[in-house]
Amino acid sequence: MKREREPLRWREVAQAVRQQHIGHSVVYRAEVDSTMAVCHALARAGTEPGVVAIADAQSAGRGRQGRAWQAPPYTCLLFSVLLRPTSARDRWPHVLWPLALALQEATRHVTGLQAAIKWPNDLVLGGKKLGGLLAEMTADSVIVGAGLNVNFPAAALALDQPLTTLADALGRHASREELLIASLRSFECWYGRWLEAPDAVWQAWRAGSSLLGKVVDVSLGGEVYSGVAEDLDRDGLLCLRTTDGRLQRFAAGDASIRLSRLE
């Protein structure tokens, strides 16, 4: 598959996403260490919330638990948003719910593909990772970031987890501009709903999960816990009915769906 090497037409995106909460200002860099780092610098400078940082390449992109995020240049969606929610601070990490729903909705709208939300912060397609989300808090803000695999063959990256891209699934390239505009517009809507009715957004996020009702393994701290994913509660915790009948709740961990039955 031929790689797309065209820079993102970011001015087109900026014109399309001047909204109430998201996109009043767009910062574009061809290459950065990470868009999260750009937003952290903007937060320290006192920049108004809603600014979006976009890049075509990252030299030090990162995911959850400090893991590296790899993406060939000029092929993916790489963006972060600086926010200062009016909700209680202990709820700020849950802003990943509206962001996950936005990416899911935008992917369906632009490509027709139905991705699923995988606890705690991934987007999957056909059981393979399509994208990842990240939230980091500062003294007075929360910064959310997203990476979505778009126009490269998954085989180009040798990773220790099943990976997919929109180009692999479609058999053609997808418009990164259309995807980014749709994602930020959808995030505007879902974020506004989250501020006003967080329970409704939690219900939608929960309904979009790929894990509920499935037999899963959760890896955490060197241990593996197996059971049925019964629920995702209002705190975003995964409720796992383990093999010994106990209901355990996990705030973090790596979850994978088992192909075999639970013993």
Salt bridges, closest charged atoms under 4 A:
GLU4 OE1 - ARG176 NE 3.15
GLU12 OE1 - ARG9 NE 3.03
ASP56 OD1 - ARG176 NH1 2.82
ASP122 OD1 - LYS129 NZ 3.34
GLU136 OE1 - HIS40 NE2 2.72
GLU136 OE1 - ARG62 NH2 2.77
ASP140 OD2 - ARG84 NE 3.45
GLU177 OE1 - ARG9 NH2 3.55
ASP199 OD2 - ARG234 NE 3.20
ASP217 OD2 - ARG258 NE 3.57
GLU230 OE2 - ARG241 NE 3.00
ASP231 OD1 - ARG206 NE 2.42
ASP233 OD2 - ARG249 NE 3.57
ASP235 OD1 - ARG91 NH1 2.99
ASP244 OD2 - ARG246 NE 2.94
ASP254 OD1 - ARG64 NH2 2.71
ASP254 OD2 - ARG67 NH2 2.57
